[in-house]
Amino acid sequence: MNNETLKTNPLLCDIETGMCETGEATSDKASQNNLQSTKKAVKLVYYTDPICSSCWGIEPQLRKLKLEYGNAVEIEYRMGGLLPDWSYNSDGIGKPSDVAGHWDEVSVHYDMPIDGDLWLEDPLDSSYPPSIAFKAAQMQNEEKANLFMREIREMVFLKKKNIAKWEHLEVAAKKVGLDSEKFKTDYENNAKTLFEEDLKLGKELGVRGFPTIFFMDESGNKEIVYGARPYAFYEMAILKLNPNATKSEYSKNWESLFEKYPSLTAKEFSELSGNPRIVSEKLLNELTESRKLEKLTTKNGSMWTLK
């Protein structure tokens, strides 16, 4: 995979940097007025995309961050528009099927289940529809919107569902408890404007790829973490802005973790429980055999859910 290929297609995430880059030249000239202050000491503005494989790769770190520093930080999700369509791509990767093998590689690198066969069986034409759907979910309820994002990511990465299709977005919205009628109305109307505002702010902030997380304190001081990084990078960014931030203790037994997060991969369970990766998968499989958990297996790994 050469550098030219990485530049021409944002779906080819650079494993070295942990970034899915848009390739657009942007400048970090935004004023702090564009980023609203928060009641909590540190605010995270997380630029992401529903089909960004590197963003799926940092789910373990973000889930742990919410458990340990949820009392000190607020996370605001913004959509970055990873894949407008396929017309921009004149060379390099020219069609969806070319992404399949790359997703399989990324799955191994992040140790998170991703089935690249989606791009062979029912590929997305654009990531804009699920991004707009997320903004529609945000219009109803921030917490349910975050659950919706997780749901559609599981759909696209593990279940090979084309989440640009309304039928899958509607199923996900119902599953997380959103009002279906309002969700559809907002999706067809105001959510598109909110999505366009996210894209505009992203350009002003100099977002060049995903994941990009801006950490800001009440005084406007800012730290930025680009790409998929180990947990310590995100923790250090918080502590640099707020040295007094205290880490919350949380129960690491499997019942408590699944009560907080009803679906977990082995990598996520390992990150949250502190158990070694091999021990974590063994325990999850034992819980499956004892019918406490249900296991969804893909060709590149598994996910466990409470029964």
Disulfide bonds with the S-S distance in Angstrom:
Cys13-Cys20 1.63
